[in-house]
Amino acid sequence: MKKIGLIGGITWQSTQLYYQLLNTMVAEELGGQNSCHCIIESVNFAEFSKKQAAGDWDALHKEMTNIALRLQDAGAEIIVICANTMHLSAPIMKKSLTVPVLHIVEVISKAIQAKGCKKVLLLGTRYTMEMDFFKDILRDQFGIEALVPNENDRDTVHNIIYNELAKGLIKDESRKKYVDIIKKGENEGAQAVILGCTEIPLLISQADCDIPAFDTTKEHAKAAVKFALG
């Protein structure tokens, strides 16, 4: 089994979910007492969040690269960033690494393509919804059009992630807000929705959606296990 290097803490709630998924999936594949061979470096989300809000992406790219290098030096054979937004750093990280970075957007795009969906609603942090790194890969590499909510709804999605889900707060009223936003996207022609923040699956699941819901956390973990056991 290959060793997986996880960059966690962005947030710890979703990192915990990654750890659970990875170990559960390995046990399902290998049986018995098997579990995932992995190492984690977990960051202080408050520091990352402050730099994100200030637009200090260069500092974040440098920090992400240094973490990945430490994981590589510790024996990691693939790097898994346990957050969608910080895949902004992936192209820069790859320049300094000799091991691959498992890109969450490429993973989820393949899953969407396999289902034949051509137009999807993208939910995530404001950075994921408004910057191009996620949408460009969907469009340029996989021919998938990404819709995003209107500005007010983007604020709602973002604020629930940072002010509730990042703190482990799960509220029924917030779930309803997300469901309403997803329905708007469906009315605009979205054939599926991407749960494009690793915290969103803590709040929303397929059971809440009338259209297919693509869980980036689960698909990312599944791809990591496939690599580790391949």
C-alpha positions in Angstrom: 0.0 0.0 0.0 1.3 3.4 -1.0 1.5 6.2 1.7 -0.9 9.1 1.2 0.2 12.6 2.4 -2.7 14.7 3.6 -2.7 18.5 3.9 -5.5 19.0 6.5 -7.0 21.6 8.8 -8.7 23.5 6.0 -10.9 22.7 8.0 -10.3 20.0 10.6 -14.0 18.9 10.3 -13.5 17.9 6.7 -10.0 16.5 7.4 -11.7 14.2 9.9 -14.1 13.1 7.2 -11.3 12.4 4.8 -9.6 10.2 7.4 -12.8 8.3 8.1 -13.5 7.8 4.4 -9.9 6.7 3.6 -9.8 4.1 6.3 -13.3 2.8 5.6 -12.6 2.4 1.9 -9.3 0.6 2.5 -11.1 -1.7 4.9 -13.8 -2.4 2.4 -11.2 -3.2 -0.3 -8.8 -5.3 1.7 -11.0 -6.6 4.6 -9.9 -7.6 8.0 -8.1 -5.0 10.1 -6.6 -3.1 7.2 -6.5 0.7 7.3 -5.1 3.5 5.3 -1.3 4.2 5.4 -1.2 8.0 5.6 0.4 11.0 7.2 -1.3 14.3 7.9 0.0 17.8 8.4 -2.8 19.9 9.8 -2.7 23.7 9.6 -4.3 26.4 11.7 -7.3 27.4 9.7 -7.6 30.8 11.3 -4.2 31.8 9.8 -5.2 30.4 6.4 -8.6 32.1 6.5 -7.0 35.4 7.3 -4.6 35.2 4.4 -7.4 34.1 2.0 -9.5 37.1 3.0 -6.6 39.4 2.5 -5.9 37.9 -1.0 -2.4 36.9 0.1 -2.3 33.8 -2.2 1.4 34.0 -2.8 2.1 33.4 0.9 -0.5 30.5 0.9 1.1 28.9 -2.2 4.5 29.0 -0.5 3.1 27.5 2.7 1.2 24.8 0.9 4.4 23.9 -1.1 6.5 23.7 2.0 3.9 21.4 3.7 3.8 19.2 0.6 7.6 18.9 0.6 7.7 17.9 4.3 5.1 15.2 3.6 7.1 14.0 0.6 10.3 13.9 2.7 8.3 11.9 5.3 7.6 9.2 2.6 4.3 10.4 1.1 3.9 9.0 -2.4 1.0 11.2 -3.3 -0.3 14.6 -1.9 -4.0 15.1 -1.1 -5.1 18.6 -0.3 -8.1 18.2 1.9 -9.8 21.4 0.6 -11.2 22.5 -2.7 -10.1 26.2 -2.6 -6.5 25.5 -1.8 -6.1 23.6 -5.0 -5.4 27.1 -6.3 -1.9 26.2 -5.0 -1.6 22.8 -6.9 0.1 24.1 -10.1 2.8 25.8 -8.0 3.2 22.9 -5.6 3.7 20.5 -8.5 6.8 22.4 -9.7 8.7 21.6 -6.5 7.5 18.0 -6.0 8.6 14.7 -7.4 5.4 13.0 -6.2 2.0 13.7 -7.8 -0.7 16.0 -6.4 -4.2 14.4 -6.7 -6.2 17.2 -8.1 -9.7 17.3 -6.7 -11.2 19.1 -9.8 -9.8 16.6 -12.2 -11.2 13.8 -10.0 -14.7 15.2 -9.8 -14.7 16.2 -13.5 -14.1 12.6 -14.4 -17.0 11.5 -12.2 -19.3 14.1 -13.8 -18.2 13.2 -17.3 -18.9 9.5 -16.6 -22.6 10.5 -15.8 -22.9 12.4 -19.0 -23.6 15.8 -17.4 -22.7 18.9 -19.4 -23.9 21.7 -17.2 -23.5 21.8 -13.4 -24.0 24.1 -10.5 -20.8 24.8 -8.6 -21.1 25.5 -4.8 -18.1 26.2 -2.7 -16.3 29.1 -1.0 -16.5 32.5 -2.6 -13.0 31.9 -3.9 -14.0 28.6 -5.6 -17.1 30.0 -7.1 -15.7 33.3 -8.3 -12.1 32.5 -9.3 -11.4 30.5 -12.5 -9.3 27.6 -11.3 -12.2 25.1 -10.9 -14.4 26.3 -13.8 -11.5 26.4 -16.2 -10.6 22.7 -15.7 -14.2 21.7 -16.0 -14.6 23.5 -19.3 -11.2 23.2 -20.9 -10.3 19.6 -20.0 -13.8 18.0 -19.8 -16.2 20.2 -21.7 -18.4 20.9 -18.7 -20.1 24.2 -18.1 -20.2 25.4 -14.5 -23.0 27.7 -13.3 -22.6 29.7 -10.0 -25.3 31.2 -7.8 -26.0 34.9 -7.9 -24.0 37.3 -5.7 -26.4 37.2 -2.7 -26.6 33.4 -2.9 -22.8 33.1 -3.2 -22.5 35.2 0.0 -25.0 32.8 1.7 -23.1 29.7 0.6 -19.7 31.1 1.6 -20.9 32.5 5.0 -22.4 29.2 6.0 -19.2 27.4 5.2 -17.0 29.8 7.2 -19.3 30.8 10.0 -21.0 27.4 10.6 -19.6 24.4 8.9 -16.0 25.3 9.7 -17.0 25.4 13.3 -18.9 22.1 13.2 -22.3 23.8 13.3 -25.0 22.0 11.3 -28.3 23.9 11.0 -31.5 22.8 9.4 -32.2 26.4 8.2 -28.9 26.5 6.4 -29.6 23.2 4.8 -32.9 24.7 3.5 -31.0 27.7 2.1 -28.6 25.4 0.2 -31.5 23.3 -1.1 -33.3 26.5 -2.4 -30.1 27.6 -4.1 -29.7 24.2 -5.7 -33.3 24.4 -7.0 -32.5 27.8 -8.6 -29.6 26.2 -10.4 -31.7 23.4 -11.6 -34.2 25.9 -13.0 -31.4 27.5 -14.8 -30.5 24.3 -16.5 -28.0 22.6 -14.2 -28.1 18.9 -14.6 -26.1 18.3 -11.4 -24.6 20.1 -8.5 -21.0 20.0 -7.3 -20.6 20.1 -3.5 -17.3 21.9 -4.2 -16.2 22.5 -0.6 -15.1 19.6 1.5 -17.4 20.9 4.4 -20.6 21.0 2.3 -21.2 17.2 2.6 -21.5 17.7 6.3 -24.7 19.6 5.5 -26.0 18.4 2.2 -26.2 14.9 0.7 -27.8 13.4 -2.4 -31.0 12.9 -0.3 -31.5 16.6 -0.2 -31.2 17.1 -4.0 -33.5 16.4 -6.9 -30.5 16.4 -9.3 -27.3 14.4 -9.0 -25.0 15.7 -6.3 -21.3 15.2 -6.7 -19.4 15.0 -3.4 -15.9 16.2 -4.0 -14.7 14.9 -0.6 -15.9 11.3 -1.2 -14.7 11.2 -4.8 -11.3 12.6 -3.9 -10.9 10.0 -1.1 -12.0 7.2 -3.4 -9.3 8.3 -6.0 -6.7 8.5 -3.3 -7.5 4.9 -2.2 -7.4 3.7 -5.8 -3.9 5.1 -6.1 -2.7 3.7 -2.8 -3.9 0.2 -3.6 -3.1 0.3 -7.3 
